[in-house]
Amino acid sequence: MDDNEMWRAVQTCDLAEASKAVFDNYFSDRQELNQQLKELGVTRKQMSLVFKRYYDIKPAEYLIQVRIAAAKQALQAGAGVFDAAADSGYTNFSSFYAHFRKLSGMPPAKYRQLFAQNISRAIMDTPIGPLRIAASQDAILCVEPVNYLEKKAGQATEQVPADRIIPDDPSGDLVKACMGELKEYFAGQRQKFDLPLSPEGTSFQQKVWQQLQQIPYGETRSYQQLAEMTGDKNASRAIGLANNCNPILILIPCHRVIGADGSLTGYAAGLAAKKLLLDLEKGGTKK
């Protein structure tokens, strides 16, 4: 790669990060979102190519995922379904319902009801940023970055669910155990997790997430390889979407999936976080 090619690659990478940041920060305000995207000075085609290269997803699909992730966090906090839809940028409830069900495998009302039960949760500071951990009495439900609601323009962070460990309850014990195992993982002292998991998703997503757990610590797979692992070599795009919807980061190691050319592609906690995790695991295998 000569100097000109290197410079173009850097510029393209900067554009990818800048456009993603716009979606992350302004997903709830359609008018401001469009204005910020316009100020980037790129065509829709250029942005689609950049997103495909670095995040293996279309910009519109990424926007849907960010909005649904924000809606999930609002529902976990006890917001009503219509409020969650509106606050995450939806003006059409039918679209919200369809997108939520497609990405979550259940209607938003059922998801809200699930988190109204005995659910313990906590926010844990980690080297890749704060992570929200939630568990039922039976299993870990989510390990996700605390970023969507906090990044929402004008959103008060106190609306984000705070720690809620139910005393003398299995859900609280699971959250504490998860925090302990994650601490060991980041210290390079744990390569496998010993916790029951119950990620909510479609049957196809569940299949992909099960295969993700078969990728060994310190190794990576491409989207094409993961598609072949699931038995459908032509499903690499659908695999990418399922990967992006993974609600239990690290324990379900979607960070171990990279582009066919070795590029990192996307990650819910950001590419820097993905690189940190892969570098951590690479170093851990040498011990």
C-alpha positions as CSV (number, residue, x, y, z in Angstrom):
1,M,0.0,0.0,0.0
2,D,1.6,3.3,-1.1
3,D,1.2,6.6,0.8
4,N,-1.9,7.8,-1.2
5,E,-3.7,4.5,-0.7
6,M,-2.8,4.6,3.0
7,W,-4.2,8.1,3.3
8,R,-7.4,7.2,1.5
9,A,-7.9,4.2,3.8
10,V,-7.4,6.5,6.9
11,Q,-10.0,9.0,5.5
12,T,-12.5,6.2,4.8
13,C,-12.0,4.8,8.3
14,D,-12.6,8.3,9.8
15,L,-15.7,8.6,7.7
16,A,-17.0,5.3,8.9
17,E,-16.5,6.3,12.6
18,A,-18.0,9.8,12.0
19,S,-21.1,8.5,10.3
20,K,-21.6,5.8,13.0
21,A,-21.3,8.5,15.7
22,V,-24.0,10.5,14.0
23,F,-26.4,7.6,14.2
24,D,-25.4,6.8,17.8
25,N,-25.9,10.4,18.9
26,Y,-29.0,11.6,16.9
27,F,-31.0,8.4,16.2
28,S,-34.0,9.8,18.2
29,D,-34.2,13.1,16.3
30,R,-35.0,12.5,12.6
31,Q,-34.5,16.1,11.5
32,E,-31.2,16.6,13.4
33,L,-30.0,13.2,12.2
34,N,-30.6,14.1,8.5
35,Q,-28.8,17.5,9.1
36,Q,-25.8,15.9,10.7
37,L,-25.5,13.3,7.9
38,K,-25.8,16.0,5.3
39,E,-22.9,17.9,7.0
40,L,-20.7,14.9,6.5
41,G,-20.7,15.7,2.8
42,V,-21.1,12.2,1.4
43,T,-23.7,10.6,-0.8
44,R,-26.0,7.8,0.3
45,K,-24.1,5.4,-1.9
46,Q,-20.7,6.4,-0.5
47,M,-22.0,5.9,3.1
48,S,-23.5,2.5,2.2
49,L,-20.2,1.4,0.8
50,V,-18.3,2.6,3.9
51,F,-20.8,0.9,6.3
52,K,-20.6,-2.3,4.4
53,R,-16.8,-2.3,4.5
54,Y,-16.3,-1.4,8.1
55,Y,-19.5,-2.7,9.8
56,D,-20.9,-5.2,7.4
57,I,-24.4,-3.7,7.5
58,K,-26.4,-1.0,5.7
59,P,-26.8,2.4,7.4
60,A,-30.6,2.0,7.6
61,E,-30.3,-1.4,9.2
62,Y,-27.8,0.0,11.7
63,L,-30.1,2.9,12.6
64,I,-32.9,0.4,13.3
65,Q,-30.7,-1.6,15.6
66,V,-29.6,1.5,17.5
67,R,-33.2,2.6,17.9
68,I,-34.4,-0.8,19.0
69,A,-31.5,-1.1,21.5
70,A,-32.5,2.2,23.0
71,A,-36.2,1.1,23.2
72,K,-35.1,-2.1,25.0
73,Q,-33.3,-0.1,27.6
74,A,-36.3,2.2,28.0
75,L,-38.6,-0.8,28.5
76,Q,-36.2,-2.3,31.0
77,A,-36.4,1.0,32.9
78,G,-40.2,0.6,33.0
79,A,-41.2,3.0,30.2
80,G,-44.5,2.3,28.4
81,V,-44.3,0.8,24.9
82,F,-45.5,3.9,23.1
83,D,-43.1,6.1,25.0
84,A,-40.2,3.8,24.3
85,A,-41.1,3.9,20.6
86,A,-41.4,7.7,20.4
87,D,-38.2,8.3,22.5
88,S,-36.2,6.0,20.3
89,G,-37.1,8.0,17.2
90,Y,-40.2,6.2,15.8
91,T,-43.2,8.1,14.5
92,N,-44.8,5.0,13.0
93,F,-45.8,2.4,15.7
94,S,-46.4,-0.3,13.2
95,S,-42.8,0.0,12.0
96,F,-41.5,0.0,15.6
97,Y,-43.5,-3.1,16.4
98,A,-42.3,-5.0,13.3
99,H,-38.7,-4.0,13.8
100,F,-38.8,-4.8,17.5
101,R,-40.3,-8.2,17.0
102,K,-37.9,-9.0,14.1
103,L,-34.8,-8.1,16.2
104,S,-36.0,-9.4,19.6
105,G,-38.2,-12.4,18.7
106,M,-41.0,-11.1,20.8
107,P,-43.4,-8.1,20.9
108,P,-42.3,-5.0,22.9
109,A,-45.1,-5.5,25.5
110,K,-43.9,-9.0,26.2
111,Y,-40.3,-7.8,26.5
112,R,-41.4,-5.1,29.0
113,Q,-43.3,-7.7,31.0
114,L,-40.2,-9.9,31.1
115,F,-38.1,-7.2,32.7
116,A,-41.0,-6.3,35.1
117,Q,-40.4,-9.7,36.8
118,N,-37.6,-10.4,39.3
119,I,-34.7,-9.1,37.3
120,S,-31.5,-8.0,38.9
121,R,-29.2,-5.6,37.1
122,A,-25.9,-3.8,37.7
123,I,-23.6,-1.5,35.8
124,M,-20.0,-2.6,35.8
125,D,-17.0,-0.5,34.8
126,T,-14.7,-2.4,32.5
127,P,-11.7,-1.6,30.2
128,I,-14.1,-1.3,27.2
129,G,-16.4,1.1,29.1
130,P,-19.4,0.5,31.4
131,L,-21.5,-2.6,30.8
132,R,-25.1,-3.2,31.9
133,I,-25.7,-6.7,33.2
134,A,-29.2,-8.1,33.8
135,A,-30.3,-11.6,35.0
136,S,-33.5,-13.4,35.8
137,Q,-33.6,-16.1,38.5
138,D,-32.5,-18.6,35.8
139,A,-30.0,-17.0,33.5
140,I,-28.0,-14.0,32.3
141,L,-30.3,-11.9,30.0
142,C,-27.9,-9.2,28.8
143,V,-24.5,-7.8,29.0
144,E,-24.5,-4.6,26.9
145,P,-22.7,-1.3,26.6
146,V,-24.2,1.6,28.6
147,N,-24.2,3.9,25.6
148,Y,-27.4,4.2,23.6
149,L,-29.6,6.2,26.0
150,E,-26.7,8.1,27.4
151,K,-25.7,9.2,23.8
152,K,-29.2,10.2,22.9
153,A,-29.2,14.0,22.4
154,G,-30.8,15.7,25.4
155,Q,-31.5,12.4,27.2
156,A,-31.2,12.5,31.0
157,T,-28.9,9.7,32.1
158,E,-31.0,9.1,35.3
159,Q,-33.6,7.4,33.1
160,V,-31.1,4.6,32.5
161,P,-31.7,1.7,34.9
162,A,-29.4,1.9,37.8
163,D,-28.1,-1.0,39.9
164,R,-30.9,-3.2,41.3
165,I,-29.6,-6.3,43.0
166,I,-32.6,-8.2,44.5
167,P,-31.4,-9.5,47.9
168,D,-31.6,-13.2,48.7
169,D,-32.7,-13.9,45.1
170,P,-31.0,-16.1,42.4
171,S,-31.1,-13.2,39.9
172,G,-28.9,-11.1,42.2
173,D,-26.5,-14.0,42.7
174,L,-26.2,-14.5,38.9
175,V,-25.4,-10.8,38.3
176,K,-22.7,-10.9,41.0
177,A,-21.3,-14.1,39.5
178,C,-21.2,-12.5,36.1
179,M,-19.4,-9.5,37.3
180,G,-16.8,-11.7,39.0
181,E,-16.2,-13.8,35.9
182,L,-15.9,-10.7,33.7
183,K,-13.4,-9.2,36.2
184,E,-11.3,-12.4,35.9
185,Y,-11.7,-12.3,32.1
186,F,-10.3,-8.8,31.8
187,A,-7.5,-9.7,34.1
188,G,-6.5,-12.5,31.7
189,Q,-7.5,-15.2,34.3
190,R,-10.5,-16.7,32.6
191,Q,-11.1,-18.0,29.1
192,K,-14.5,-19.7,29.5
193,F,-17.6,-18.6,31.3
194,D,-19.7,-20.9,33.5
195,L,-23.0,-19.1,33.6
196,P,-26.4,-20.0,32.2
197,L,-27.4,-17.7,29.3
198,S,-30.9,-16.8,28.0
199,P,-30.6,-14.2,25.2
200,E,-33.9,-13.2,23.7
201,G,-34.0,-13.5,19.9
202,T,-35.4,-15.3,16.9
203,S,-34.8,-18.9,16.3
204,F,-32.2,-18.0,13.6
205,Q,-30.4,-15.6,15.9
206,Q,-30.3,-18.2,18.7
207,K,-28.7,-20.6,16.2
208,V,-26.0,-18.0,15.3
209,W,-25.4,-17.2,19.0
210,Q,-24.9,-20.8,19.8
211,Q,-22.3,-21.1,17.1
212,L,-20.5,-18.0,18.3
213,Q,-20.0,-19.8,21.6
214,Q,-18.1,-22.5,19.7
215,I,-15.4,-20.1,18.6
216,P,-12.4,-20.8,20.9
217,Y,-10.8,-18.1,23.0
218,G,-8.0,-16.4,21.1
219,E,-9.3,-17.3,17.7
220,T,-11.5,-15.6,15.1
221,R,-13.8,-16.5,12.3
222,S,-15.1,-14.7,9.3
223,Y,-18.8,-14.1,8.6
224,Q,-18.5,-16.6,5.8
225,Q,-17.0,-19.2,8.1
226,L,-19.7,-18.6,10.7
227,A,-22.3,-19.0,8.0
228,E,-20.8,-22.4,7.1
229,M,-20.8,-23.3,10.8
230,T,-24.6,-22.7,10.9
231,G,-25.1,-24.9,7.8
232,D,-26.0,-22.1,5.3
233,K,-22.9,-20.8,3.4
234,N,-25.0,-18.2,1.7
235,A,-26.3,-16.6,4.9
236,S,-23.3,-14.4,5.7
237,R,-25.3,-11.2,5.5
238,A,-28.0,-12.6,7.8
239,I,-25.3,-13.9,10.1
240,G,-23.9,-10.4,10.3
241,L,-27.3,-9.0,11.4
242,A,-27.7,-11.7,14.0
243,N,-24.2,-11.0,15.2
244,N,-25.0,-7.3,15.6
245,C,-28.1,-8.1,17.7
246,N,-26.2,-10.2,20.2
247,P,-27.5,-9.0,23.7
248,I,-24.9,-10.8,25.8
249,L,-21.5,-9.4,24.8
250,I,-18.2,-11.2,25.6
251,L,-20.0,-14.3,27.1
252,I,-21.4,-14.8,23.6
253,P,-18.2,-13.8,21.8
254,C,-19.4,-11.9,18.7
255,H,-16.2,-9.9,18.9
256,R,-14.4,-13.0,17.5
257,V,-16.1,-12.5,14.1
258,I,-14.2,-10.4,11.7
259,G,-14.3,-9.5,8.0
260,A,-12.9,-11.9,5.4
261,D,-10.0,-9.5,4.8
262,G,-9.2,-9.4,8.5
263,S,-10.9,-6.1,9.1
264,L,-12.6,-5.7,12.5
265,T,-16.0,-4.6,11.1
266,G,-18.6,-3.5,13.6
267,Y,-19.1,-4.0,17.3
268,A,-21.8,-2.7,19.7
269,A,-19.2,-1.3,22.1
270,G,-17.1,0.2,19.3
271,L,-14.1,-1.0,17.2
272,A,-11.6,0.1,19.8
273,A,-13.3,-2.2,22.3
274,K,-13.3,-5.1,19.8
275,K,-9.6,-4.6,19.2
276,L,-8.9,-4.5,22.9
277,L,-10.8,-7.8,23.5
278,L,-9.1,-9.6,20.6
279,D,-5.7,-8.3,21.8
280,L,-6.5,-9.4,25.3
281,E,-7.4,-12.9,24.2
282,K,-4.4,-13.1,21.9
283,G,-2.1,-12.4,24.9
284,G,-4.1,-14.8,27.1
285,T,-3.4,-17.7,24.8
286,K,0.4,-17.1,25.2
287,K,0.3,-17.5,29.0
